[in-house]
């Protein structure tokens, strides 16, 4: 039974998680040069929203986990006070 576990790991099971880890992905957020995402900065928030009004994922935006979380909170706050629409253009 130990042999079956060895063959599954030799098939590339360990490699699967490192799909894009070798290349350095440029971060869009680092060009802005600010630490905190502000809900009032609509130009910045719109850059990370799709045309339907959905927040783009971390793989698409290239943001770190912390900045992606700040972005989602800022978008939710901006929507709550009607600075951004909940649904995009149709």
KEPAFI-470665 format. One record per residue (C-alpha): residue number from 1; x, y, z. Coordinates in Angstrom, 3 decimals, decimal comma. Example, Ala and Ser with C-alpha at 12.3 -4.5 7.8 and 13.67 -1.06 7.14 Angstrom:
1_12,300_-4,500_7,800
2_13,670_-1,060_7,140
//
This chain:
1_0,000_0,000_0,000
2_2,921_2,338_0,559
3_3,917_1,803_-3,037
4_0,636_3,237_-4,330
5_1,247_6,444_-2,407
6_4,745_6,722_-3,870
7_3,556_6,370_-7,450
8_0,931_9,078_-7,104
9_3,478_11,578_-5,853
10_5,923_10,704_-8,645
11_3,300_11,478_-11,287
12_3,571_15,166_-10,605
13_1,218_15,616_-7,675
14_3,774_17,832_-5,947
15_4,284_19,896_-9,089
16_0,641_20,728_-9,540
17_0,607_23,514_-6,937
18_3,579_25,386_-8,441
19_1,993_26,231_-11,761
20_2,957_29,898_-11,904
21_5,291_30,173_-8,937
22_8,469_30,198_-11,023
23_7,768_33,391_-12,914
24_7,405_36,725_-11,165
25_4,000_38,237_-11,806
26_3,953_42,032_-11,932
27_1,660_43,507_-9,317
28_-0,782_46,088_-10,597
29_-1,271_47,489_-7,128
30_2,387_48,319_-6,546
31_2,224_50,953_-9,269
32_-0,213_52,945_-7,150
33_2,259_53,400_-4,252
34_-0,221_53,414_-1,382
35_-0,616_50,972_1,486
36_-4,369_51,162_2,006
37_-7,117_50,842_-0,588
38_-9,579_53,673_-0,026
39_-13,252_53,263_-0,884
40_-13,371_56,848_-2,164
41_-10,732_56,225_-4,841
42_-13,133_55,182_-7,584
43_-10,582_55,157_-10,396
44_-8,528_52,564_-8,539
45_-11,554_50,448_-7,658
46_-12,899_50,437_-11,214
47_-9,608_49,048_-12,486
48_-10,257_45,851_-10,566
49_-13,926_45,448_-11,519
50_-15,180_43,675_-14,613
51_-17,609_45,281_-17,031
52_-20,430_43,397_-15,281
53_-19,424_44,920_-11,950
54_-17,815_41,825_-10,457
55_-14,540_41,963_-8,574
56_-11,728_40,279_-10,484
57_-9,862_37,454_-8,776
58_-6,340_37,496_-7,412
59_-4,976_35,553_-10,368
60_-6,257_38,197_-12,746
61_-5,422_41,283_-10,699
62_-2,059_40,076_-9,406
63_-2,739_41,497_-5,942
64_-1,471_40,026_-2,723
65_-3,908_38,420_-0,328
66_-3,934_41,454_1,950
67_-4,505_43,962_-0,849
68_-7,205_41,795_-2,447
69_-9,043_41,710_0,880
70_-8,727_45,492_1,247
71_-10,032_45,868_-2,294
72_-13,101_43,738_-1,639
73_-13,943_45,641_1,551
74_-13,476_48,975_-0,231
75_-15,724_47,911_-3,115
76_-18,418_46,777_-0,684
77_-18,252_50,092_1,176
78_-18,389_52,102_-2,040
79_-21,422_50,119_-3,197
80_-23,162_50,595_0,131
81_-23,001_54,392_-0,090
82_-23,840_54,366_-3,827
83_-20,455_55,400_-5,203
84_-20,317_52,192_-7,265
85_-23,221_50,246_-8,738
86_-23,948_46,689_-7,625
87_-24,528_45,657_-11,243
88_-22,447_46,912_-14,151
89_-23,531_48,259_-17,524
90_-25,803_45,988_-19,572
//
